[in-house]
Amino acid sequence: MPETDITPNTGGPNHVAVIMDGNGRWAQQRGRPRLFGHHAGAKRVREIVRACPDQGVKYLTIFAFSTENWKRTQTEVAGLMALFRRYIMREAKALFDEGVRVRFIGDRIRLDDKLVRMMDNLELYTADNDKVHLTIALNYGGRDEVTRAAQRLAFEVEQGRLSYKDVDAEALSKFLDTRFLPDPDLVIRTSGEARISNFLLWQSAYAEYEFIDTLWPDFSAEVFAEVLSKFGARERRFGGVVA
């Protein structure tokens, strides 16, 4: 195999993606309903966003609700949707004041109109911010995203605006939900599970992964800093070998 350039880490990751897992178990361990854990997890998001600048993290992408999460009980799904609306209402001004730009990825068709309007308004409200870029994956699935991108790409070819010869990885990337983001350098999954759960499948091809036992509501800024410190010791090969 040909040798390629190797990128040694000289610092922390620029883009961190997080699979926030363990809210329900955290609540059940305390004899509380699962939604209690989701509310605790939402508060933890605030802390981690605020910790990003000190850690040199410019982009933070969090997995809030997957395309598969609709299979949960109606009570939990309704509670989560209410939580998302509440989060936007309560956090909008603080996010703006702290220089956070918020964007959402995922398929919005299944979401209720009120929530979609709130998402649109928050994106517009924070559009000029640049201190931290917070991307929230809501009704998101990696396979669904790639499928939708392929459909849009095929439509461009069908309309004659793009030749099939121009269809490559770079072309497809321009139709992904994340086209405005750099690929993640590090993906963290909390709660002890070691799977990627259909999250950023395309974008994470060369990301480093960190699976930790900590449940998301216990994922403090200190734990975040500890995980990031490990990233700096890794050597990112991108398919290459040391010459």
C-alpha angles and dihedrals in degrees: 000000000000118000115243135189116288121213113212115201115252095176144340128323121281094209122035122184121196133201098204103209133164105048094123095047091047090056094044091052086060095045092250132125119270093251089063087063093048090054090050089049092053090056089052090056089062091054095048093048090053091049094055100084094053089050094049093246111147098173127043121180119186130192104227104161129000131210086250095053091081085080090072121097118293089241093056094044092049090047092051092050090051089049092053091052091047092049092053093048095047100039103037097092095042091049090050094047091050093053096250119153112208126203133167130219128193137066110309096188095094095045120095118261095245093055092046091052090051091050091050092048094049091050091051093043093054098034095114096049119106110168095094128003109214114191118189118201106213121174084356132154127169095225091046090051094051091046092052091046091051091050092052091046092049090050090055090052091046091052091051094244092115132032119230086234089065094056107112139129093283092051093050091048089061090063097049122106088244097054089123094055135076114238114272117264094198133024117197124195119190132203101050097279114133104204134094097226098212093302121149092333095169098038097048097059092120101019122126114241129216119188112191134180096227114113112235097250087057094048098113130182087259092056089046091054091049093053091048092051090060090055092063091061094056126097113221109213102176089206095314134113133224108271 
